[in-house]
Amino acid sequence: MLKAVIFDMDGVICHTNPYHSVAFQQFFAKRNLNPSEEEYQEHMYGKNNGYILSHFLGRKIDGEELAILEDEKESLFWEIYKTEVDPIPGFMPFFQNLKKSSLPTAVATSAPRANLELIINTLEISNLMNSQLASEDVIKHKPDPEVYLKSADNLGITPSECLVFEDSFSGASAGLNAGMKVVGVLSSHSKEELPACHYYIENYLGLDLAHLKELFK
């Protein structure tokens, strides 16, 4: 039985990935690096900043250095995105329908908490999210299921009764690894680029909650 819905954020609530790409392009250009869009798709979307920076800079980035570099990159993202916050088509009506149905909702992102707060505060849904977890709240990042298992625990719901919305391979894998049903949001990747999900959407327009409940029967 469907008892809770958990959303990733980037590419799921808002299509932020193009703006993250621009921010990283500016960040890496200062270091004479120029990753391709294909490299971003493989090594940025759905990944945490520790992984992204370590991969593209070619060495382990952690601790205080990670905090400094992460702050630099996210400051660039904020400047680019703060006036562009816009949900994926149909998200707000679908989300409001979930709340009318009294379903607990959560956000579980690999992004820093400041980014999470920027988006859900701008969309005025912060007080409607029954659990909010960001990169700072976990030790193991997606595809490890920690963030989804912690979300279920926060909600007081069994993982098998949770539905996850994800747009990346690592994120969808995390939901599946948590034993949850997963809807693949095809905002950044094709079906073929994701693990086998239980359902797929391009956006939330016309998305039927009753149909999603059928996934649990």
C-alpha positions as CSV (number, residue, x, y, z in Angstrom):
1,M,0.0,0.0,0.0
2,L,1.3,3.5,-0.9
3,K,1.8,5.4,2.3
4,A,4.4,8.1,1.5
5,V,6.1,9.8,-1.5
6,I,9.7,10.9,-1.4
7,F,11.2,13.2,-4.0
8,D,14.7,13.8,-5.1
9,M,15.2,17.5,-5.9
10,D,17.4,18.3,-8.9
11,G,15.7,17.1,-12.0
12,V,12.7,15.9,-10.1
13,I,11.1,19.0,-8.4
14,C,12.9,21.5,-10.6
15,H,15.0,21.0,-13.7
16,T,18.2,22.6,-12.2
17,N,20.8,20.5,-14.0
18,P,21.4,23.0,-16.8
19,Y,22.0,25.7,-14.2
20,H,24.4,23.4,-12.3
21,S,26.2,22.8,-15.6
22,V,26.7,26.5,-16.1
23,A,27.9,27.0,-12.6
24,F,30.4,24.1,-12.9
25,Q,31.5,25.4,-16.3
26,Q,32.4,28.7,-14.7
27,F,34.0,27.0,-11.7
28,F,36.2,24.7,-13.9
29,A,37.0,27.4,-16.4
30,K,38.9,29.2,-13.6
31,R,41.0,26.0,-13.4
32,N,41.5,25.6,-17.1
33,L,39.2,22.7,-17.3
34,N,36.3,22.2,-19.8
35,P,34.3,19.1,-19.2
36,S,31.8,18.1,-21.9
37,E,28.1,17.8,-21.5
38,E,28.5,14.0,-21.8
39,E,30.9,14.0,-18.9
40,Y,28.5,16.1,-16.8
41,Q,25.7,13.6,-17.6
42,E,27.9,10.7,-16.4
43,H,29.7,12.3,-13.5
44,M,27.6,15.2,-12.2
45,Y,23.8,14.6,-12.5
46,G,22.6,12.9,-9.3
47,K,26.1,12.9,-7.7
48,N,27.2,14.7,-4.5
49,N,29.8,17.5,-4.7
50,G,32.5,15.4,-3.1
51,Y,32.3,12.9,-5.9
52,I,32.0,15.5,-8.6
53,L,34.9,17.6,-7.5
54,S,37.1,14.6,-6.9
55,H,36.4,13.2,-10.3
56,F,36.9,16.3,-12.3
57,L,39.9,17.6,-10.3
58,G,41.5,14.2,-10.4
59,R,42.2,13.8,-6.7
60,K,40.3,13.2,-3.5
61,I,38.5,16.3,-2.3
62,D,37.2,16.2,1.2
63,G,37.2,18.0,4.6
64,E,37.9,21.7,4.7
65,E,38.9,21.8,1.1
66,L,35.6,20.3,0.0
67,A,33.7,22.8,2.1
68,I,35.6,25.8,0.5
69,L,35.3,24.5,-3.1
70,E,31.7,23.5,-2.6
71,D,30.8,27.0,-1.3
72,E,32.5,28.6,-4.3
73,K,30.6,26.4,-6.8
74,E,27.2,26.7,-5.0
75,S,27.6,30.5,-4.8
76,L,27.9,30.5,-8.6
77,F,24.8,28.3,-8.8
78,W,22.8,30.6,-6.4
79,E,23.6,33.7,-8.5
80,I,22.5,31.9,-11.7
81,Y,19.4,30.1,-10.3
82,K,17.9,32.3,-7.5
83,T,15.6,34.1,-10.0
84,E,14.9,31.0,-12.1
85,V,13.3,28.6,-9.6
86,D,10.6,26.9,-11.5
87,P,9.0,23.5,-10.9
88,I,8.8,20.8,-13.5
89,P,5.5,21.1,-15.4
90,G,2.6,19.7,-13.3
91,F,4.7,19.2,-10.2
92,M,2.8,21.7,-8.0
93,P,-0.8,20.4,-8.8
94,F,0.4,16.8,-8.3
95,F,2.1,17.7,-5.0
96,Q,-1.0,19.5,-3.8
97,N,-3.1,16.4,-4.7
98,L,-0.8,14.3,-2.6
99,K,-1.4,16.6,0.4
100,K,-5.1,16.6,-0.2
101,S,-4.9,12.8,-0.1
102,S,-3.1,13.1,3.3
103,L,0.0,11.4,2.0
104,P,3.3,12.2,3.9
105,T,5.9,13.7,1.5
106,A,9.6,14.1,1.8
107,V,12.6,15.4,-0.1
108,A,15.9,13.5,-0.2
109,T,18.6,15.1,-2.2
110,S,22.4,14.8,-2.8
111,A,22.5,18.6,-3.0
112,P,23.7,20.8,-0.1
113,R,21.0,21.9,2.4
114,A,21.2,25.5,1.2
115,N,20.1,24.5,-2.2
116,L,17.3,22.4,-0.8
117,E,16.1,25.3,1.2
118,L,16.3,27.7,-1.7
119,I,14.0,25.6,-3.8
120,I,11.4,24.4,-1.3
121,N,11.2,27.8,0.3
122,T,10.8,29.6,-3.0
123,L,8.0,27.1,-4.0
124,E,6.5,27.6,-0.5
125,I,6.3,23.8,0.2
126,S,8.9,23.6,3.1
127,N,6.2,23.2,5.7
128,L,4.5,20.5,3.7
129,M,7.6,18.3,3.5
130,N,7.4,15.9,6.5
131,S,11.1,15.0,6.1
132,Q,13.9,17.0,4.5
133,L,17.3,15.4,4.0
134,A,20.3,16.8,2.1
135,S,23.9,15.8,1.5
136,E,25.0,16.9,5.0
137,D,22.5,14.4,6.6
138,V,24.1,11.2,5.4
139,I,27.4,9.4,5.5
140,K,26.9,7.3,2.4
141,H,25.6,8.9,-0.7
142,K,23.4,7.6,-3.5
143,P,23.4,4.9,-4.9
144,D,23.6,3.8,-1.3
145,P,20.1,3.7,0.1
146,E,20.9,5.6,3.3
147,V,19.1,8.8,2.5
148,Y,15.9,6.9,1.5
149,L,16.0,4.6,4.5
150,K,16.5,7.6,6.8
151,S,13.6,9.4,5.1
152,A,11.3,6.4,5.6
153,D,12.4,6.3,9.3
154,N,11.7,10.0,9.7
155,L,8.2,9.4,8.2
156,G,7.6,6.3,10.3
157,I,6.8,4.4,7.1
158,T,8.0,1.0,6.0
159,P,10.4,1.4,3.0
160,S,8.3,-1.0,0.9
161,E,5.3,1.4,1.3
162,C,7.2,4.4,-0.1
163,L,7.3,5.7,-3.6
164,V,10.4,7.5,-4.9
165,F,10.7,10.0,-7.7
166,E,14.2,10.0,-9.2
167,D,15.9,11.2,-12.4
168,S,19.5,9.8,-12.2
169,F,21.0,6.3,-12.3
170,S,22.5,6.7,-8.9
171,G,19.3,8.1,-7.4
172,A,17.0,5.5,-8.9
173,S,19.4,2.8,-7.7
174,A,19.3,4.2,-4.2
175,G,15.5,4.0,-4.2
176,L,15.5,0.5,-5.5
177,N,18.3,-0.5,-3.0
178,A,16.0,0.8,-0.2
179,G,13.3,-1.6,-1.3
180,M,11.0,1.2,-2.6
181,K,9.0,1.6,-5.7
182,V,10.6,4.1,-8.1
183,V,9.2,6.5,-10.7
184,G,11.9,7.5,-13.2
185,V,11.6,11.2,-14.1
186,L,13.0,11.5,-17.7
187,S,14.2,15.1,-17.3
188,S,18.0,14.4,-17.7
189,H,18.2,10.8,-18.8
190,S,16.4,8.3,-21.0
191,K,14.8,5.1,-19.8
192,E,17.9,3.3,-21.2
193,E,20.2,5.3,-19.0
194,L,18.3,4.5,-15.8
195,P,18.0,1.2,-13.9
196,A,14.6,-0.6,-14.5
197,C,12.1,1.6,-12.6
198,H,8.5,0.7,-11.8
199,Y,7.1,3.6,-13.9
200,Y,8.4,6.5,-16.0
201,I,7.2,10.1,-16.6
202,E,8.4,13.0,-18.7
203,N,6.7,15.5,-16.3
204,Y,3.8,15.5,-13.8
205,L,1.1,16.8,-16.2
206,G,-1.9,14.5,-15.9
207,L,-0.2,12.1,-13.5
208,D,-2.8,9.9,-11.9
209,L,-2.3,9.2,-8.2
210,A,-4.7,6.3,-8.4
211,H,-2.5,4.7,-11.1
212,L,0.5,5.0,-8.9
213,K,-1.3,3.3,-6.1
214,E,-1.8,0.3,-8.4
215,L,2.0,-0.2,-8.3
216,F,1.6,-1.4,-4.7
217,K,-1.0,-4.1,-5.4
